[in-house]
């Protein structure tokens, strides 16, 4: 039970801490684990960044209306890493 409680505490600190009513009733003394902000951590291994980008990153092409273009459209290439900062605190 102690190991399972540790897992539930970790889960409580992820994705806004959303837990089902059943889990909350079975583990009434949940204590979310404090998670460091990424700015507080030195990245010692570049493979960590690669893994993070593979999980949270994306490339996409944005085509939009543009009056000063001969074709009337513009193209924007975008690389984005998305993660909710509220869940990191």
C-alpha positions as CSV (number, residue, x, y, z in Angstrom):
1,X,0.0,0.0,0.0
2,X,2.9,2.4,0.7
3,X,4.2,2.1,-2.8
4,X,0.8,2.5,-4.3
5,X,0.3,5.7,-2.1
6,X,3.5,7.1,-3.5
7,X,2.3,6.5,-7.1
8,X,-1.1,8.2,-6.3
9,X,0.8,11.2,-4.8
10,X,2.8,11.5,-8.0
11,X,-0.4,11.3,-10.1
12,X,-1.9,14.0,-7.9
13,X,0.8,16.5,-9.1
14,X,0.3,15.7,-12.8
15,X,-2.2,17.1,-15.2
16,X,-3.8,19.5,-12.8
17,X,-4.1,16.8,-10.2
18,X,-7.3,15.3,-11.6
19,X,-8.2,12.2,-9.6
20,X,-11.4,10.3,-9.6
21,X,-13.8,10.2,-6.6
22,X,-12.9,6.5,-6.1
23,X,-9.2,7.3,-5.8
24,X,-9.9,10.2,-3.5
25,X,-12.0,8.0,-1.2
26,X,-9.4,5.2,-1.1
27,X,-6.5,7.6,-0.5
28,X,-7.9,10.5,1.7
29,X,-4.4,11.7,2.7
30,X,-3.0,12.4,-0.7
31,X,0.0,14.8,-0.7
32,X,0.9,15.9,-4.3
33,X,4.7,15.7,-4.9
34,X,6.4,19.1,-5.3
35,X,7.6,19.3,-8.9
36,X,10.5,21.7,-9.8
37,X,10.0,24.1,-12.6
38,X,12.2,23.3,-15.6
39,X,14.0,26.7,-15.1
40,X,15.2,25.4,-11.7
41,X,17.0,22.4,-13.2
42,X,20.3,22.2,-15.1
43,X,19.9,20.0,-18.2
44,X,23.0,17.8,-18.1
45,X,22.0,15.4,-20.9
46,X,20.9,16.7,-24.3
47,X,18.9,13.5,-24.8
48,X,16.5,14.8,-22.1
49,X,15.7,17.7,-24.4
50,X,15.2,15.3,-27.4
51,X,12.8,13.2,-25.3
52,X,10.9,16.3,-24.1
53,X,10.5,17.6,-27.7
54,X,9.3,14.2,-29.0
55,X,6.6,14.1,-26.3
56,X,5.5,17.8,-26.2
57,X,6.8,19.3,-29.5
58,X,5.2,19.7,-32.9
59,X,5.9,21.2,-36.3
60,X,3.2,22.6,-38.4
61,X,2.5,24.9,-41.4
62,X,0.2,27.8,-41.0
63,X,-1.3,29.2,-44.3
64,X,-3.0,32.6,-43.8
65,X,-4.5,35.4,-45.8
66,X,-2.0,38.1,-46.7
67,X,-2.9,41.2,-48.7
68,X,0.6,42.2,-49.7
69,X,1.4,38.8,-51.3
70,X,1.0,38.1,-55.0
71,X,-1.0,35.0,-54.3
72,X,-2.9,36.6,-51.4
73,X,-1.6,34.1,-48.9
74,X,1.3,33.7,-46.6
75,X,3.0,30.7,-45.1
76,X,4.5,30.4,-41.6
77,X,6.5,27.4,-40.5
78,X,6.1,26.8,-36.8
79,X,7.9,24.7,-34.2
80,X,6.2,24.7,-30.8
81,X,6.6,23.0,-27.5
82,X,3.4,23.1,-25.4
83,X,3.0,22.4,-21.8
84,X,0.7,23.9,-19.2
85,X,2.7,26.0,-16.8
86,X,0.0,25.8,-14.1
87,X,0.6,22.0,-13.7
88,X,4.4,22.6,-13.1
89,X,4.0,24.5,-9.8
